Amino acid sequence: IRMSRYVQLSAAFWKPKLVSPEERERILNNVTKDGFMLQFASGILKKDKEIVTAALRENVSALQFASPKLIKDKAFIISAIKENAHSLKYASWALRRDKDVVIEALKI
């Protein structure tokens, strides 16, 4: 009985939190002014392509704070490279060796 309670409590504790539209808008405004503000965003917002793109437009180095899942997303990294070729530096190791991604970076 105790074990099932523990599992229920653990599942509730680790349940992903939702982000309000106001919070998302606030973070979007902040990263537009200072890309490094992405580091203070919640994990959910670090996966948000619009927010991460706004941050990299202001400072490409902000990509270091994007979610690991996002920097492994080939389509996202290609679009990031189109914004700034230096985005390749923050792509996952596999994408940095991907022929299509490298060719896109060389086009810039």
Secondary structure, 3 states (H helix, E strand, C coil): CHHHHHHHHHHHHCCCCCCCHHHHHHHHHHHHHCHHHHHHCCCCHHHCHHHHHHHHHHCHHHHHHCCHHHHCCHHHHHHHHHHCHHHHHHCCHHHHCCHHHHHHHHHC
